[in-house]
């Protein structure tokens, strides 16, 4: 008897919580659209998804326009490993994106 009562209480309680969460989410969306937060969030996503420019990639890796691909790979390996040891995942990702950008640029040249 007690287990049945407890099960009913859990089922009813979870239903109430689910409805409350959905209602709170709808209200948060309505508030955000009134305050212009959604437009700002969309702009931030657009800014973040832009591809890295070649000059920025060269600056991150510390190479020039006349650097060979082997030199770029050496710089990449050294910077990537150095940031792996210090634990900076953000810098590791920037170094990796820079290498990817320059890789595309070098493939276009060949």
N, C-alpha and C positions, 0 to 999 in steps of 0.2 A: 504494500500500500504506500509506504513512504517513498519507495523507488519510483512508483508511477507518478506520485505528486511531484517529486524532484524532476523527473523527465518532462512533465508538462510545464513546470516552471521554467526549465531551460529552453524549451521550444518557444514558449510564449515570450520569454525575455529576449531571446535572440531575434525574434520577429520584430519586436518593438525597437530594439537597437538598430536593426537593419533599416527600418523605415526612418528612424531618426537620423541616421548617417546619410541616407539619400536626401532627405529634406535639408540637412545642413550643407551638403555639397551643392545642391541647387541654389541655396541662399548665398553661398560663397561665390558661385559663378555670377549670380545677379549683382552682388556687391562689386565684384571685380570689373564687370562690364560697365557699371556706372562710374567707377573711379578711373577707368582707362588703363587698368593694370593689364588687361589681356592684350591690348595693342602693344604695350611696352614689352611684354613677354614674347610676343611674336617677333618684334624687332630684335630682341636679344638672341633669339634662336637663329634668325637670319644672319646676324653678325657672327655668331659662333660657328655656323656651318660654312662660312666662306673658306675657300681654299687658300692656303698660305701663298703669298707672293714670292716670286723667285728671289728678289733682293733680301727679303726678310729671312728666307731659308739660308741664303749665303751668309748673312750676318750671324745667324744662330750657330752655324757650323764653323764660322770663321774662315771661309774660303773666298777666293776671288772668282771673277768670271772666267779667268784663264786657267783655273785649277783643273787638274786631270781627275777622271772618275776615281782612280785609285787613291788620290789624295783626299777626296771627299769621303770615301769609304773609311780611310784611316781615321780621319777626324770624327766621323760618325761613331766608329767603334770605340774610340777613346772616350768621347763625351758620354756615350750611352753607358759604358761600363762604369765610368766615374760617378754618374748619377744613380746607377744601380747600387753602388756601394753606400752612398750617402742616403739612399732611400727617397729621392725626389722623383716620384712618379710623374709629376707635372712636367718637370724638365726633360725627363726621359721621353715623354710623349711629344714634346715640342721638337726635340732632336730627331725623333723618328719621322714626324711629319715633314720636317725640313728635308730629310733624306729622300722621302717619297716625292716631294715637290721637285727636287733637283733630278731625281731619277726620270721623271716624266720629261723634264726639260732636255736631258741628255738623250733620251730615246727619240725625241723629235729631231735632234740634230743629226742623228745617225741615219 
